[in-house]
Amino acid sequence: MTYLTAQPSLSESWDDICYPVKPVWLADILPDYEIMATDRQQLVVGEPFGERKTIFGIQSADYSIIPNILIREVIDKLYADYSLQIKYTSTGEFSISIILPHELTIGGESLQRSLILTNSYNGKTPFSIQGQTLTTILDRSSGHAGSMYRALCQNGLMGWADSFTALTDYQDWLQQGSHETKRKRAGKTASISTLLKKEPSLRKIHQSSLAPEMFQEQLYNLLAGLNQQQPTLTARVYEQFQQKTVFRADDDIFKALPIPVQLAKQAKERLRFEQRILGSDSSYWLMYNAVNHALFNARSSLTLNDRYKLDEKVFHQLAASTLIHQN
């Protein structure tokens, strides 16, 4: 099925995404029909402020909606001092960056620590914390990831290398070459059924049959356990990006990245813009940020989840070019 083209909107207010949302059962609105599509029983209906009621998706009977207000209440309980950057689509997808006051320096730039949470009402983008679903986090097979906020282009940068304990481990992983091998080395593959057998308590927070109170309790505990001041491996990789000057033609590098052609063109324009305002030579750091900016600001049929997946691929590809031949 072709996905609707959408351009993420930018907001600094919870109010833009914390509108009412609820399930509407097909059996209630079609009482005279025998509904045979048992895998699709409920409509996810939202009421964006000032707009018509919107049907974001049709889900199974045991699917539980995570209203954004539940996330907001947990964040407000945890943090007294934070700023907010939200990117959301009209199709019901949300990327929520909680920007914290803790700063770190990458090259000559000052970045802020952040939390990035994703959610959706259309089922296209799973709920995640720093790019990891709840089941992945509780599987404990990969470490907690971090994220950073870059004010220059309002980028939320995910900690794609943070699941590794050392830079040498990450370099070894990049050298494996095989996608399947990479997934195993990263420790990110485990089916939900396997996880539930290993630890039945995961059923409490799996998105099917998810109780709002249980979700908030588990989310609070997970976020409270994150150390937002600890140095991250991704930050070390960013330092390497800063030091890597682009010697060959930019066109060749952009063409080699796993992103659509039009997004590559927009990323190249963004790179030139940042070079001008910073008075800086082209580097892998500016290139990665340019791609990130294009991915999360351009109109595209890509879902937010797809955009994050491409962002991760670009990060690893640039990291491989930067790190593999490093002594």
PyMOL commands that set and color helices and strands:
alter all, ss='L'
color gray80, all
select helices_A, chain A and resi 14-16+26-29+68-78+134-139+167-175+179-186+192-198+200-204+212-224+233-243+250-256+261-278+284-297+304-323
alter helices_A, ss='H'
color red, helices_A
select strands_A, chain A and resi 9-11+21-25+42-46+54-59+83-88+93-106+109-120+128-129+147-150+155-158
alter strands_A, ss='S'
color yellow, strands_A
deselect
rebuild
show_as cartoon
